[in-house]
């Protein structure tokens, strides 16, 4: 029973910490442009070099 007395507050604290991290990520704009990040991987940043002699 003493194990539950430690585990329940620890689980509640970690859940609250995760909720705070989620709200912080919402406020800092992490979820603003979901489609842009998905399409950015397909964009070529630099043209291929023509180093064939």
mmCIF file of the N, C-alpha and C atoms, coordinates in Angstrom:
data_MODEL
# 
_entry.id   MODEL 
# 
loop_
_atom_site.group_PDB 
_atom_site.id 
_atom_site.type_symbol 
_atom_site.label_atom_id 
_atom_site.label_alt_id 
_atom_site.label_comp_id 
_atom_site.label_asym_id 
_atom_site.label_entity_id 
_atom_site.label_seq_id 
_atom_site.pdbx_PDB_ins_code 
_atom_site.Cartn_x 
_atom_site.Cartn_y 
_atom_site.Cartn_z 
_atom_site.occupancy 
_atom_site.B_iso_or_equiv 
_atom_site.pdbx_formal_charge 
_atom_site.auth_seq_id 
_atom_site.auth_comp_id 
_atom_site.auth_asym_id 
_atom_site.auth_atom_id 
_atom_site.pdbx_PDB_model_num 
ATOM 1   N N  . UNK A 1 1  ? 0.801  -1.197 0.000   1.00 0.00 ? 1  UNK A N  1 
ATOM 2   C CA . UNK A 1 1  ? 0.000  0.000  0.000   1.00 0.00 ? 1  UNK A CA 1 
ATOM 3   C C  . UNK A 1 1  ? 0.843  1.260  0.000   1.00 0.00 ? 1  UNK A C  1 
ATOM 4   N N  . UNK A 1 2  ? 2.023  1.200  0.612   1.00 0.00 ? 2  UNK A N  1 
ATOM 5   C CA . UNK A 1 2  ? 2.862  2.403  0.617   1.00 0.00 ? 2  UNK A CA 1 
ATOM 6   C C  . UNK A 1 2  ? 3.404  2.694  -0.774  1.00 0.00 ? 2  UNK A C  1 
ATOM 7   N N  . UNK A 1 3  ? 3.491  1.646  -1.599  1.00 0.00 ? 3  UNK A N  1 
ATOM 8   C CA . UNK A 1 3  ? 3.925  1.866  -2.976  1.00 0.00 ? 3  UNK A CA 1 
ATOM 9   C C  . UNK A 1 3  ? 2.924  2.705  -3.753  1.00 0.00 ? 3  UNK A C  1 
ATOM 10  N N  . UNK A 1 4  ? 1.638  2.441  -3.516  1.00 0.00 ? 4  UNK A N  1 
ATOM 11  C CA . UNK A 1 4  ? 0.606  3.242  -4.183  1.00 0.00 ? 4  UNK A CA 1 
ATOM 12  C C  . UNK A 1 4  ? 0.611  4.674  -3.684  1.00 0.00 ? 4  UNK A C  1 
ATOM 13  N N  . UNK A 1 5  ? 0.971  4.876  -2.440  1.00 0.00 ? 5  UNK A N  1 
ATOM 14  C CA . UNK A 1 5  ? 1.030  6.230  -1.897  1.00 0.00 ? 5  UNK A CA 1 
ATOM 15  C C  . UNK A 1 5  ? 2.109  7.052  -2.601  1.00 0.00 ? 5  UNK A C  1 
ATOM 16  N N  . UNK A 1 6  ? 3.115  6.400  -3.147  1.00 0.00 ? 6  UNK A N  1 
ATOM 17  C CA . UNK A 1 6  ? 4.152  7.099  -3.920  1.00 0.00 ? 6  UNK A CA 1 
ATOM 18  C C  . UNK A 1 6  ? 3.818  7.153  -5.405  1.00 0.00 ? 6  UNK A C  1 
ATOM 19  N N  . UNK A 1 7  ? 3.269  6.078  -5.936  1.00 0.00 ? 7  UNK A N  1 
ATOM 20  C CA . UNK A 1 7  ? 3.050  5.999  -7.371  1.00 0.00 ? 7  UNK A CA 1 
ATOM 21  C C  . UNK A 1 7  ? 1.921  6.902  -7.866  1.00 0.00 ? 7  UNK A C  1 
ATOM 22  N N  . UNK A 1 8  ? 0.861  7.026  -7.115  1.00 0.00 ? 8  UNK A N  1 
ATOM 23  C CA . UNK A 1 8  ? -0.266 7.853  -7.559  1.00 0.00 ? 8  UNK A CA 1 
ATOM 24  C C  . UNK A 1 8  ? 0.120  9.335  -7.633  1.00 0.00 ? 8  UNK A C  1 
ATOM 25  N N  . UNK A 1 9  ? 0.755  9.917  -6.622  1.00 0.00 ? 9  UNK A N  1 
ATOM 26  C CA . UNK A 1 9  ? 1.181  11.323 -6.781  1.00 0.00 ? 9  UNK A CA 1 
ATOM 27  C C  . UNK A 1 9  ? 2.227  11.512 -7.877  1.00 0.00 ? 9  UNK A C  1 
ATOM 28  N N  . UNK A 1 10 ? 3.113  10.549 -8.043  1.00 0.00 ? 10 UNK A N  1 
ATOM 29  C CA . UNK A 1 10 ? 4.109  10.649 -9.114  1.00 0.00 ? 10 UNK A CA 1 
ATOM 30  C C  . UNK A 1 10 ? 3.432  10.616 -10.485 1.00 0.00 ? 10 UNK A C  1 
ATOM 31  N N  . UNK A 1 11 ? 2.456  9.746  -10.655 1.00 0.00 ? 11 UNK A N  1 
ATOM 32  C CA . UNK A 1 11 ? 1.748  9.656  -11.925 1.00 0.00 ? 11 UNK A CA 1 
ATOM 33  C C  . UNK A 1 11 ? 0.953  10.935 -12.191 1.00 0.00 ? 11 UNK A C  1 
ATOM 34  N N  . UNK A 1 12 ? 0.333  11.489 -11.179 1.00 0.00 ? 12 UNK A N  1 
ATOM 35  C CA . UNK A 1 12 ? -0.403 12.741 -11.349 1.00 0.00 ? 12 UNK A CA 1 
ATOM 36  C C  . UNK A 1 12 ? 0.535  13.893 -11.681 1.00 0.00 ? 12 UNK A C  1 
ATOM 37  N N  . UNK A 1 13 ? 1.678  13.934 -11.039 1.00 0.00 ? 13 UNK A N  1 
ATOM 38  C CA . UNK A 1 13 ? 2.657  14.983 -11.315 1.00 0.00 ? 13 UNK A CA 1 
ATOM 39  C C  . UNK A 1 13 ? 3.192  14.880 -12.740 1.00 0.00 ? 13 UNK A C  1 
ATOM 40  N N  . UNK A 1 14 ? 3.520  13.670 -13.188 1.00 0.00 ? 14 UNK A N  1 
ATOM 41  C CA . UNK A 1 14 ? 4.030  13.501 -14.548 1.00 0.00 ? 14 UNK A CA 1 
ATOM 42  C C  . UNK A 1 14 ? 2.962  13.799 -15.594 1.00 0.00 ? 14 UNK A C  1 
ATOM 43  N N  . UNK A 1 15 ? 1.722  13.453 -15.306 1.00 0.00 ? 15 UNK A N  1 
ATOM 44  C CA . UNK A 1 15 ? 0.631  13.795 -16.214 1.00 0.00 ? 15 UNK A CA 1 
ATOM 45  C C  . UNK A 1 15 ? 0.434  15.297 -16.313 1.00 0.00 ? 15 UNK A C  1 
ATOM 46  N N  . UNK A 1 16 ? 0.512  15.993 -15.188 1.00 0.00 ? 16 UNK A N  1 
ATOM 47  C CA . UNK A 1 16 ? 0.401  17.445 -15.180 1.00 0.00 ? 16 UNK A CA 1 
ATOM 48  C C  . UNK A 1 16 ? 1.573  18.082 -15.912 1.00 0.00 ? 16 UNK A C  1 
ATOM 49  N N  . UNK A 1 17 ? 2.755  17.515 -15.757 1.00 0.00 ? 17 UNK A N  1 
ATOM 50  C CA . UNK A 1 17 ? 3.937  18.015 -16.456 1.00 0.00 ? 17 UNK A CA 1 
ATOM 51  C C  . UNK A 1 17 ? 3.794  17.843 -17.969 1.00 0.00 ? 17 UNK A C  1 
ATOM 52  N N  . UNK A 1 18 ? 3.259  16.708 -18.391 1.00 0.00 ? 18 UNK A N  1 
ATOM 53  C CA . UNK A 1 18 ? 3.013  16.488 -19.809 1.00 0.00 ? 18 UNK A CA 1 
ATOM 54  C C  . UNK A 1 18 ? 1.966  17.432 -20.357 1.00 0.00 ? 18 UNK A C  1 
ATOM 55  N N  . UNK A 1 19 ? 0.947  17.722 -19.577 1.00 0.00 ? 19 UNK A N  1 
ATOM 56  C CA . UNK A 1 19 ? -0.088 18.672 -19.991 1.00 0.00 ? 19 UNK A CA 1 
ATOM 57  C C  . UNK A 1 19 ? 0.490  20.080 -20.125 1.00 0.00 ? 19 UNK A C  1 
ATOM 58  N N  . UNK A 1 20 ? 1.352  20.462 -19.211 1.00 0.00 ? 20 UNK A N  1 
ATOM 59  C CA . UNK A 1 20 ? 2.020  21.762 -19.315 1.00 0.00 ? 20 UNK A CA 1 
ATOM 60  C C  . UNK A 1 20 ? 2.902  21.833 -20.557 1.00 0.00 ? 20 UNK A C  1 
ATOM 61  N N  . UNK A 1 21 ? 3.608  20.756 -20.865 1.00 0.00 ? 21 UNK A N  1 
ATOM 62  C CA . UNK A 1 21 ? 4.455  20.738 -22.060 1.00 0.00 ? 21 UNK A CA 1 
ATOM 63  C C  . UNK A 1 21 ? 3.611  20.840 -23.328 1.00 0.00 ? 21 UNK A C  1 
ATOM 64  N N  . UNK A 1 22 ? 2.454  20.203 -23.329 1.00 0.00 ? 22 UNK A N  1 
ATOM 65  C CA . UNK A 1 22 ? 1.566  20.290 -24.486 1.00 0.00 ? 22 UNK A CA 1 
ATOM 66  C C  . UNK A 1 22 ? 1.043  21.705 -24.668 1.00 0.00 ? 22 UNK A C  1 
ATOM 67  N N  . UNK A 1 23 ? 0.616  22.353 -23.584 1.00 0.00 ? 23 UNK A N  1 
ATOM 68  C CA . UNK A 1 23 ? 0.124  23.725 -23.688 1.00 0.00 ? 23 UNK A CA 1 
ATOM 69  C C  . UNK A 1 23 ? 1.240  24.682 -24.090 1.00 0.00 ? 23 UNK A C  1 
ATOM 70  N N  . UNK A 1 24 ? 2.469  24.445 -23.620 1.00 0.00 ? 24 UNK A N  1 
ATOM 71  C CA . UNK A 1 24 ? 3.598  25.267 -24.028 1.00 0.00 ? 24 UNK A CA 1 
ATOM 72  C C  . UNK A 1 24 ? 3.849  25.124 -25.521 1.00 0.00 ? 24 UNK A C  1 
ATOM 73  N N  . UNK A 1 25 ? 3.749  23.904 -26.055 1.00 0.00 ? 25 UNK A N  1 
ATOM 74  C CA . UNK A 1 25 ? 3.969  23.709 -27.489 1.00 0.00 ? 25 UNK A CA 1 
ATOM 75  C C  . UNK A 1 25 ? 2.858  24.356 -28.307 1.00 0.00 ? 25 UNK A C  1 
ATOM 76  N N  . UNK A 1 26 ? 1.637  24.365 -27.798 1.00 0.00 ? 26 UNK A N  1 
ATOM 77  C CA . UNK A 1 26 ? 0.555  25.074 -28.484 1.00 0.00 ? 26 UNK A CA 1 
ATOM 78  C C  . UNK A 1 26 ? 0.822  26.573 -28.520 1.00 0.00 ? 26 UNK A C  1 
ATOM 79  N N  . UNK A 1 27 ? 1.242  27.117 -27.393 1.00 0.00 ? 27 UNK A N  1 
ATOM 80  C CA . UNK A 1 27 ? 1.463  28.558 -27.297 1.00 0.00 ? 27 UNK A CA 1 
ATOM 81  C C  . UNK A 1 27 ? 2.668  29.000 -28.129 1.00 0.00 ? 27 UNK A C  1 
ATOM 82  N N  . UNK A 1 28 ? 3.673  28.164 -28.265 1.00 0.00 ? 28 UNK A N  1 
ATOM 83  C CA . UNK A 1 28 ? 4.867  28.564 -29.011 1.00 0.00 ? 28 UNK A CA 1 
ATOM 84  C C  . UNK A 1 28 ? 4.717  28.345 -30.509 1.00 0.00 ? 28 UNK A C  1 
ATOM 85  N N  . UNK A 1 29 ? 3.572  27.815 -30.964 1.00 0.00 ? 29 UNK A N  1 
ATOM 86  C CA . UNK A 1 29 ? 3.313  27.726 -32.395 1.00 0.00 ? 29 UNK A CA 1 
ATOM 87  C C  . UNK A 1 29 ? 3.825  26.461 -33.061 1.00 0.00 ? 29 UNK A C  1 
ATOM 88  N N  . UNK A 1 30 ? 3.979  25.402 -32.330 1.00 0.00 ? 30 UNK A N  1 
ATOM 89  C CA . UNK A 1 30 ? 4.492  24.166 -32.908 1.00 0.00 ? 30 UNK A CA 1 
ATOM 90  C C  . UNK A 1 30 ? 3.507  23.515 -33.872 1.00 0.00 ? 30 UNK A C  1 
ATOM 91  N N  . UNK A 1 31 ? 2.225  23.780 -33.717 1.00 0.00 ? 31 UNK A N  1 
ATOM 92  C CA . UNK A 1 31 ? 1.202  23.127 -34.527 1.00 0.00 ? 31 UNK A CA 1 
ATOM 93  C C  . UNK A 1 31 ? 0.556  24.083 -35.525 1.00 0.00 ? 31 UNK A C  1 
ATOM 94  N N  . UNK A 1 32 ? 1.201  25.202 -35.834 1.00 0.00 ? 32 UNK A N  1 
ATOM 95  C CA . UNK A 1 32 ? 0.596  26.192 -36.717 1.00 0.00 ? 32 UNK A CA 1 
ATOM 96  C C  . UNK A 1 32 ? 0.568  25.747 -38.171 1.00 0.00 ? 32 UNK A C  1 
ATOM 97  N N  . UNK A 1 33 ? 1.664  25.193 -38.673 1.00 0.00 ? 33 UNK A N  1 
ATOM 98  C CA . UNK A 1 33 ? 1.776  24.868 -40.094 1.00 0.00 ? 33 UNK A CA 1 
ATOM 99  C C  . UNK A 1 33 ? 2.147  23.403 -40.263 1.00 0.00 ? 33 UNK A C  1 
ATOM 100 N N  . UNK A 1 34 ? 1.162  22.526 -40.177 1.00 0.00 ? 34 UNK A N  1 
ATOM 101 C CA . UNK A 1 34 ? 1.442  21.094 -40.279 1.00 0.00 ? 34 UNK A CA 1 
ATOM 102 C C  . UNK A 1 34 ? 1.685  20.675 -41.727 1.00 0.00 ? 34 UNK A C  1 
ATOM 103 N N  . UNK A 1 35 ? 0.991  21.287 -42.687 1.00 0.00 ? 35 UNK A N  1 
ATOM 104 C CA . UNK A 1 35 ? 1.167  20.909 -44.089 1.00 0.00 ? 35 UNK A CA 1 
ATOM 105 C C  . UNK A 1 35 ? 2.496  21.403 -44.647 1.00 0.00 ? 35 UNK A C  1 
ATOM 106 N N  . UNK A 1 36 ? 2.950  22.546 -44.205 1.00 0.00 ? 36 UNK A N  1 
ATOM 107 C CA . UNK A 1 36 ? 4.219  23.085 -44.694 1.00 0.00 ? 36 UNK A CA 1 
ATOM 108 C C  . UNK A 1 36 ? 5.392  22.192 -44.338 1.00 0.00 ? 36 UNK A C  1 
ATOM 109 N N  . UNK A 1 37 ? 5.388  21.647 -43.138 1.00 0.00 ? 37 UNK A N  1 
ATOM 110 C CA . UNK A 1 37 ? 6.471  20.766 -42.721 1.00 0.00 ? 37 UNK A CA 1 
ATOM 111 C C  . UNK A 1 37 ? 6.452  19.462 -43.514 1.00 0.00 ? 37 UNK A C  1 
ATOM 112 N N  . UNK A 1 38 ? 5.266  19.013 -43.886 1.00 0.00 ? 38 UNK A N  1 
ATOM 113 C CA . UNK A 1 38 ? 5.174  17.768 -44.655 1.00 0.00 ? 38 UNK A CA 1 
ATOM 114 C C  . UNK A 1 38 ? 5.658  17.967 -46.081 1.00 0.00 ? 38 UNK A C  1 
ATOM 115 N N  . UNK A 1 39 ? 5.430  19.138 -46.644 1.00 0.00 ? 39 UNK A N  1 
ATOM 116 C CA . UNK A 1 39 ? 5.850  19.398 -48.024 1.00 0.00 ? 39 UNK A CA 1 
ATOM 117 C C  . UNK A 1 39 ? 7.284  19.907 -48.124 1.00 0.00 ? 39 UNK A C  1 
ATOM 118 N N  . UNK A 1 40 ? 7.838  20.401 -47.049 1.00 0.00 ? 40 UNK A N  1 
ATOM 119 C CA . UNK A 1 40 ? 9.200  20.934 -47.061 1.00 0.00 ? 40 UNK A CA 1 
ATOM 120 C C  . UNK A 1 40 ? 10.233 19.853 -47.355 1.00 0.00 ? 40 UNK A C  1 
ATOM 121 N N  . UNK A 1 41 ? 9.941  18.615 -47.006 1.00 0.00 ? 41 UNK A N  1 
ATOM 122 C CA . UNK A 1 41 ? 10.888 17.528 -47.258 1.00 0.00 ? 41 UNK A CA 1 
ATOM 123 C C  . UNK A 1 41 ? 11.023 17.252 -48.750 1.00 0.00 ? 41 UNK A C  1 
ATOM 124 N N  . UNK A 1 42 ? 9.992  17.594 -49.527 1.00 0.00 ? 42 UNK A N  1 
ATOM 125 C CA . UNK A 1 42 ? 10.010 17.332 -50.956 1.00 0.00 ? 42 UNK A CA 1 
ATOM 126 C C  . UNK A 1 42 ? 10.672 18.451 -51.757 1.00 0.00 ? 42 UNK A C  1 
ATOM 127 N N  . UNK A 1 43 ? 10.930 19.579 -51.151 1.00 0.00 ? 43 UNK A N  1 
ATOM 128 C CA . UNK A 1 43 ? 11.493 20.729 -51.839 1.00 0.00 ? 43 UNK A CA 1 
ATOM 129 C C  . UNK A 1 43 ? 13.006 20.600 -51.933 1.00 0.00 ? 43 UNK A C  1 
ATOM 130 N N  . UNK A 1 44 ? 13.537 20.807 -53.140 1.00 0.00 ? 44 UNK A N  1 
ATOM 131 C CA . UNK A 1 44 ? 14.983 20.788 -53.332 1.00 0.00 ? 44 UNK A CA 1 
ATOM 132 C C  . UNK A 1 44 ? 15.552 22.143 -52.952 1.00 0.00 ? 44 UNK A C  1 
ATOM 133 N N  . UNK A 1 45 ? 16.540 22.151 -52.084 1.00 0.00 ? 45 UNK A N  1 
ATOM 134 C CA . UNK A 1 45 ? 17.122 23.409 -51.645 1.00 0.00 ? 45 UNK A CA 1 
ATOM 135 C C  . UNK A 1 45 ? 18.127 23.949 -52.656 1.00 0.00 ? 45 UNK A C  1 
ATOM 136 N N  . UNK A 1 46 ? 18.923 23.092 -53.224 1.00 0.00 ? 46 UNK A N  1 
ATOM 137 C CA . UNK A 1 46 ? 19.945 23.541 -54.171 1.00 0.00 ? 46 UNK A CA 1 
ATOM 138 C C  . UNK A 1 46 ? 19.888 22.676 -55.417 1.00 0.00 ? 46 UNK A C  1 
ATOM 139 N N  . UNK A 1 47 ? 20.169 23.260 -56.565 1.00 0.00 ? 47 UNK A N  1 
ATOM 140 C CA . UNK A 1 47 ? 20.136 22.461 -57.787 1.00 0.00 ? 47 UNK A CA 1 
ATOM 141 C C  . UNK A 1 47 ? 21.278 21.456 -57.811 1.00 0.00 ? 47 UNK A C  1 
ATOM 142 N N  . UNK A 1 48 ? 21.108 20.376 -58.564 1.00 0.00 ? 48 UNK A N  1 
ATOM 143 C CA . UNK A 1 48 ? 22.203 19.402 -58.634 1.00 0.00 ? 48 UNK A CA 1 
ATOM 144 C C  . UNK A 1 48 ? 23.417 20.006 -59.332 1.00 0.00 ? 48 UNK A C  1 
ATOM 145 N N  . UNK A 1 49 ? 24.591 19.660 -58.841 1.00 0.00 ? 49 UNK A N  1 
ATOM 146 C CA . UNK A 1 49 ? 25.820 20.228 -59.417 1.00 0.00 ? 49 UNK A CA 1 
ATOM 147 C C  . UNK A 1 49 ? 26.176 19.479 -60.694 1.00 0.00 ? 49 UNK A C  1 
ATOM 148 N N  . UNK A 1 50 ? 26.742 20.231 -61.640 1.00 0.00 ? 50 UNK A N  1 
ATOM 149 C CA . UNK A 1 50 ? 27.184 19.657 -62.910 1.00 0.00 ? 50 UNK A CA 1 
ATOM 150 C C  . UNK A 1 50 ? 28.691 19.491 -62.887 1.00 0.00 ? 50 UNK A C  1 
ATOM 151 N N  . UNK A 1 51 ? 29.145 18.481 -62.183 1.00 0.00 ? 51 UNK A N  1 
ATOM 152 C CA . UNK A 1 51 ? 30.581 18.275 -62.044 1.00 0.00 ? 51 UNK A CA 1 
ATOM 153 C C  . UNK A 1 51 ? 31.089 17.152 -62.934 1.00 0.00 ? 51 UNK A C  1 
ATOM 154 N N  . UNK A 1 52 ? 30.344 16.827 -63.997 1.00 0.00 ? 52 UNK A N  1 
ATOM 155 C CA . UNK A 1 52 ? 30.837 15.808 -64.921 1.00 0.00 ? 52 UNK A CA 1 
ATOM 156 C C  . UNK A 1 52 ? 31.866 16.419 -65.856 1.00 0.00 ? 52 UNK A C  1 
ATOM 157 N N  . UNK A 1 53 ? 33.118 15.938 -65.838 1.00 0.00 ? 53 UNK A N  1 
ATOM 158 C CA . UNK A 1 53 ? 34.172 16.516 -66.707 1.00 0.00 ? 53 UNK A CA 1 
ATOM 159 C C  . UNK A 1 53 ? 34.050 16.059 -68.130 1.00 0.00 ? 53 UNK A C  1 
# 
